[in-house]
Amino acid sequence: MATLILRYGEIALKGQNQGYFLDSLVRNVRRALEPVSPASVAVVFGRILVDVDAPAAAAAERLRRVFGVVSLSPVEAVPPELDAITAAAVRQAGTSLHRHPETETFKVDTRRADKRFALPSMEVSRLVGEAVRTAFPRLRARMRGPDLVVRIEVRDRAYVATETFPGPGGLPTGTGGRALALISGGIDSPVAAWLAARRGVLITPVHFHSFPFTSDRSKDKVVDLCRVLASYTGPLPLWIIHFTEIQGAIQRTVPDALRVLVMRRMMMRVCAVLAPREHALAVVTGESVGQVASQTLESIAVINEPLRLPVLRPLIGADKTEIVARAEAIGTYPISIRPYEDCCSLFVPAHPRTQPTLAEVEAAEVGLDQEALIADALRQSERVPIDAVEIPVGTAAAR
């Protein structure tokens, strides 16, 4: 049996709605642990307490993916008595020293949420710190940047920990409505979908596939990306939109410099039809201002025009270095860089329009039978259920 304490942040600011967000977070924590073991999950004095019949490391690996969790610690739970707290702190420090023999400095950090406990936090830290230093004479106390932090939280019981793992933060999945998330297979779009999901949005990934212009390996790549996203959100429905005829019609009838813009406008029109089926209130894309020709403000305005729903662009102000770092941290980067083209990389013109007007783009679309093309595309599309895949989170744990 392992015990873990989960810390949340923004939820504490939700006032009268806090209960709704906490209930959602508790449900998501239970769901995340179901493949490992049934768990007891409760809110105690501003923390979420988890008891699970599984190794702490296995539980922590799953829980550190749950949106809404800021950090978590495997803990030893003892009665809220100084002797029991001190003994647990010495045990936990000894275990940490065994794992990390290079440790030289430490401190004790106490939080006394239950004010019925007589000793103030600083006094507990001082007394426990003396006991740890007596047990391990080679350790030196250091208040800033120690190698080892012994954390004590006095709540319904006392909880002692020497490891803290970061969570993704944000808001619990399911508290922010539903949105379609365009997933191309590149680096940016999965990160944008992840960031939207981190705000509580239930995402439905949508991929536009142009077989035989793009291979089935490009589709498999998107499926694998969605499996990583599902490890944070829970199971996802992936729409694979048959885009071949639409793209062929664009190639035949639209001037070269405007093809990418018209293609993206047709994607938005498909989303407009798909959104009511999925009860989606918005569309999420991976665009960043100025990154490519179709992501200038003029181009973005033209692309938005066919869609009445909000278009969310979480990466709009991010540069490529920031996006790559996030992709590495969440586990999508190694998949995104597989060398399989997606439909967005096909037919890219040598000299695309960077400052298009709506009038010229609409004129370029005159030869497209939009309704028939979209209806035919959706008839040939498929909705694929996606389950999570076990991929280690790229963010290093903090001791």
C-alpha positions in Angstrom: 0.0 0.0 0.0 1.4 3.4 -1.0 0.2 6.8 0.2 0.7 10.0 -1.9 -0.2 13.6 -1.3 -1.3 15.6 -4.3 -1.1 19.4 -4.4 -3.3 21.6 -6.5 -3.0 25.3 -7.2 -5.4 27.4 -9.3 -8.4 25.3 -8.1 -8.0 26.9 -4.6 -8.9 30.3 -6.2 -12.3 29.1 -7.5 -14.4 30.3 -4.6 -17.9 28.8 -4.6 -17.0 26.7 -7.7 -14.1 25.0 -6.0 -16.1 21.9 -5.1 -17.0 21.3 -8.8 -13.3 21.4 -9.8 -12.1 19.3 -6.9 -14.8 16.6 -7.6 -13.6 16.5 -11.2 -10.0 16.2 -10.1 -10.7 13.4 -7.7 -12.6 11.5 -10.4 -9.7 12.0 -12.8 -7.2 10.8 -10.2 -9.2 7.6 -9.6 -9.5 7.1 -13.4 -5.7 7.5 -13.8 -5.0 4.8 -11.2 -7.6 2.3 -12.4 -5.1 0.3 -14.5 -2.8 0.0 -11.5 -5.2 -0.6 -8.6 -8.4 0.8 -7.1 -7.6 3.7 -5.0 -9.0 5.6 -2.0 -8.9 9.3 -2.9 -10.0 12.1 -0.5 -9.6 15.8 -0.1 -8.0 16.6 3.3 -7.0 20.0 4.6 -6.3 21.5 1.1 -4.6 18.4 -0.3 -5.7 15.3 -2.1 -4.7 12.1 -0.3 -4.4 8.9 -2.2 -4.0 5.4 -0.8 -3.4 2.8 -3.5 -2.4 -0.9 -3.4 0.5 -0.5 -5.8 4.1 0.7 -5.7 4.5 4.4 -5.1 6.6 4.8 -8.2 4.0 3.3 -10.5 1.2 5.4 -9.0 3.3 8.6 -9.1 4.1 8.1 -12.8 0.4 8.1 -13.6 -0.6 10.8 -11.3 2.0 13.3 -12.5 0.1 13.3 -15.8 -3.2 14.4 -14.3 -4.2 17.9 -15.2 -4.9 20.0 -12.1 -2.1 18.3 -10.1 0.7 20.8 -9.4 3.0 18.4 -7.6 2.9 15.1 -5.7 4.9 13.3 -3.1 4.9 9.6 -1.9 4.6 10.0 1.9 4.8 8.1 5.1 1.7 8.7 7.1 2.1 8.7 10.9 0.1 10.0 13.9 0.4 13.7 14.4 2.8 13.4 17.3 6.4 14.7 17.5 8.0 11.4 18.3 6.2 9.6 15.4 7.0 12.5 13.0 10.7 12.5 14.0 11.1 8.7 13.6 9.4 8.9 10.1 11.7 11.8 9.1 14.8 9.8 10.1 13.6 6.8 8.2 12.7 8.7 5.1 16.1 10.6 5.2 17.9 7.3 5.5 16.1 5.9 2.4 16.9 9.0 0.4 20.6 8.8 1.4 20.7 5.2 0.3 19.3 6.2 -3.1 21.5 9.3 -3.4 24.7 8.7 -1.5 26.2 12.0 -2.9 23.8 14.0 -0.7 25.6 16.4 1.6 23.1 19.1 2.7 19.5 19.0 3.9 16.7 21.0 5.5 13.4 20.2 7.1 10.3 22.1 5.8 7.1 21.8 7.9 3.6 22.9 7.1 1.1 22.8 9.9 -2.4 22.9 8.3 -4.1 21.5 11.4 -3.6 24.2 14.1 -4.7 21.8 16.8 -1.1 20.5 16.7 0.6 22.4 19.5 4.1 23.0 18.2 4.6 25.7 15.5 6.0 24.7 12.2 9.5 26.3 12.7 9.9 24.5 16.0 9.0 21.1 14.4 11.5 21.7 11.7 14.2 22.6 14.2 13.6 19.5 16.4 13.3 17.1 13.6 16.3 18.6 11.9 18.4 18.0 15.0 17.3 14.4 15.0 18.2 13.9 11.3 21.6 15.5 11.8 22.3 13.3 14.8 21.3 10.2 12.9 23.4 11.1 9.9 26.4 13.2 11.1 27.7 13.8 7.6 24.7 15.9 6.7 25.0 19.7 6.9 22.0 22.0 7.3 21.4 24.4 4.4 18.3 26.5 4.0 18.8 27.5 0.4 19.2 24.9 -2.3 19.8 21.8 -0.1 20.4 18.4 -1.7 17.7 16.9 0.4 14.4 18.4 1.7 12.4 16.5 4.3 8.9 17.8 4.0 6.4 17.4 6.8 2.7 18.2 6.5 0.6 18.1 9.6 -3.0 17.6 8.6 -5.5 14.9 9.8 -2.3 12.9 10.2 1.4 13.8 9.7 2.8 13.1 6.3 6.6 12.9 5.7 8.2 12.9 2.3 11.7 13.3 0.8 10.6 13.3 -2.9 8.4 15.7 -4.8 7.4 15.2 -8.5 6.0 18.0 -10.7 2.6 17.6 -12.2 1.2 19.4 -15.3 -0.9 21.9 -13.3 -3.8 23.6 -15.0 -7.4 22.6 -14.5 -9.0 19.1 -14.4 -9.9 17.5 -17.7 -13.6 18.0 -18.4 -14.1 21.3 -16.7 -13.5 23.5 -19.7 -15.9 22.3 -22.4 -15.2 20.4 -25.6 -13.1 21.4 -28.6 -11.9 19.9 -31.9 -8.0 19.9 -32.0 -6.4 19.8 -35.4 -3.4 17.4 -35.4 -1.2 17.5 -38.4 1.6 15.1 -37.2 4.2 17.9 -36.8 5.7 19.3 -33.6 3.3 22.2 -33.0 -0.3 20.8 -33.1 0.1 18.1 -30.4 1.6 20.7 -28.1 -1.3 23.1 -28.8 -3.8 20.3 -28.1 -2.0 19.5 -24.8 -2.1 23.1 -23.7 -5.8 23.4 -24.4 -6.4 20.1 -22.5 -4.4 21.5 -19.6 -7.1 24.2 -19.3 -9.7 21.5 -18.7 -10.8 21.3 -22.3 -12.0 17.9 -23.6 -10.3 17.6 -26.9 -11.4 15.6 -30.0 -8.3 15.3 -32.3 -9.0 15.8 -36.0 -6.5 14.7 -38.6 -6.8 15.4 -42.4 -5.4 12.4 -44.3 -4.7 12.4 -48.1 -4.0 8.8 -49.1 -2.2 8.0 -51.3 -0.5 11.4 -51.3 0.4 10.7 -47.7 1.1 7.2 -46.5 -0.5 5.2 -43.8 2.6 5.7 -41.8 1.7 9.4 -41.5 -1.7 8.3 -40.1 0.0 5.8 -37.7 2.2 8.7 -36.5 -0.9 10.8 -35.6 -2.4 7.8 -33.8 0.7 7.5 -31.7 0.7 11.2 -30.9 -2.9 10.9 -29.8 -2.0 8.0 -27.5 0.5 10.2 -25.8 -2.2 12.9 -25.4 -4.6 10.3 -24.0 -2.1 9.4 -21.3 -2.9 12.9 -19.9 -6.6 13.2 -20.8 -8.0 9.7 -20.8 -9.3 7.9 -23.9 -9.9 10.2 -26.9 -11.9 9.9 -30.2 -9.7 10.6 -33.2 -11.4 11.8 -36.4 -9.4 10.8 -39.5 -10.8 13.0 -42.3 -10.5 11.7 -45.9 -9.1 14.8 -47.5 -7.8 13.4 -50.9 -10.5 14.7 -53.2 -10.6 18.1 -51.5 -6.9 18.5 -51.9 -7.0 17.3 -55.5 -9.8 19.8 -56.3 -7.7 22.6 -54.7 -4.7 21.6 -56.8 -6.7 21.7 -60.0 -8.6 24.9 -59.5 -6.8 27.2 -57.1 -3.8 29.4 -58.0 -0.6 28.1 -56.6 0.1 31.0 -54.2 -3.3 30.6 -52.5 -3.6 26.8 -52.2 -2.5 26.4 -48.6 -4.9 29.2 -47.5 -7.8 27.6 -49.3 -6.9 24.2 -47.9 -7.0 25.5 -44.4 -10.3 27.2 -45.0 -11.7 23.9 -46.2 -10.5 22.3 -43.0 -12.4 24.9 -41.0 -15.5 24.2 -43.0 -15.2 20.5 -42.2 -14.8 21.4 -38.6 -17.9 23.5 -38.8 -19.9 20.4 -39.8 -18.1 18.1 -37.3 -18.3 20.4 -34.3 -22.1 19.9 -33.5 -21.6 16.1 -33.8 -18.9 16.3 -31.1 -20.6 19.0 -29.0 -17.5 21.1 -29.6 -17.5 24.8 -28.8 -14.2 25.7 -30.4 -11.3 24.6 -32.6 -7.7 24.3 -31.5 -4.8 24.8 -33.9 -1.0 24.9 -33.6 -0.4 28.2 -35.4 2.1 30.7 -34.2 2.3 34.2 -35.6 4.8 34.6 -38.4 6.2 31.0 -38.2 5.2 30.3 -41.9 3.5 32.2 -44.7 0.0 30.9 -43.7 0.4 32.2 -40.2 0.6 35.9 -40.8 -2.2 37.9 -39.2 -3.7 38.5 -42.7 -3.6 34.8 -43.5 -5.1 33.8 -40.1 -7.9 36.3 -40.6 -8.8 34.7 -43.9 -8.5 31.2 -42.6 -10.9 32.0 -39.7 -13.6 33.5 -41.8 -15.6 30.4 -42.8 -15.9 29.3 -39.1 -18.2 30.9 -36.6 -16.7 29.0 -33.7 -13.8 30.4 -31.7 -10.4 29.3 -33.0 -8.0 28.8 -30.1 -4.3 29.1 -30.8 -2.4 28.4 -27.6 1.0 28.7 -29.3 0.3 32.1 -30.9 3.1 33.9 -29.2 5.6 31.0 -28.8 8.8 30.6 -30.7 10.0 27.2 -32.1 12.5 26.7 -29.3 9.8 26.9 -26.7 7.4 24.6 -28.6 10.1 22.0 -29.1 11.0 22.1 -25.4 7.4 21.5 -24.4 7.0 18.7 -27.0 10.1 17.0 -25.4 8.7 17.5 -21.9 5.3 16.0 -22.7 6.6 13.1 -24.8 5.4 13.9 -28.3 8.6 15.2 -29.8 10.2 11.8 -30.8 7.0 10.9 -32.6 6.5 14.3 -34.3 9.9 14.1 -35.9 9.3 10.8 -37.7 9.9 11.6 -41.4 6.4 11.0 -42.7 4.7 13.9 -44.6 1.2 15.1 -43.7 -1.2 16.8 -46.0 -0.2 20.3 -44.9 3.3 19.8 -46.3 2.0 18.8 -49.7 1.7 21.3 -52.6 3.5 24.1 -50.7 4.0 26.9 -53.2 7.4 28.4 -53.9 5.9 31.9 -53.3 2.8 31.8 -51.1 0.7 34.9 -50.5 1.6 36.3 -47.0 -0.9 39.2 -47.1 -4.0 37.8 -48.8 -7.3 39.6 -49.0 -10.6 37.8 -48.4 -11.9 38.8 -51.8 -9.1 37.2 -53.7 -9.3 34.0 -51.7 -13.0 33.8 -52.2 -12.5 34.3 -55.9 -10.0 31.5 -56.0 -12.6 29.2 -54.4 -15.3 29.7 -57.0 -14.4 26.5 -58.8 -14.9 24.3 -55.7 -18.1 22.5 -55.0 -17.6 23.0 -51.3 -20.7 21.3 -49.9 -20.3 18.2 -52.1 -16.6 17.9 -51.4 -17.1 18.2 -47.6 -20.1 15.8 -47.5 -18.1 13.2 -49.5 -15.0 13.6 -47.3 -17.0 13.0 -44.1 -18.7 10.0 -45.6 -15.3 8.4 -46.1 -13.9 9.5 -42.7 -13.5 7.4 -39.6 -13.8 8.0 -35.9 -11.1 5.9 -34.1 -11.1 5.4 -30.3 -7.6 6.1 -28.8 -6.3 4.7 -25.5 -3.3 5.9 -23.6 0.2 4.6 -24.2 2.8 4.3 -21.5 5.5 6.9 -22.3 7.7 8.4 -19.5 7.1 12.1 -19.0 10.1 14.1 -20.2 10.1 16.6 -17.2 12.7 15.6 -14.6 11.4 15.0 -11.1 12.5 17.5 -8.5 13.9 16.3 -5.2 
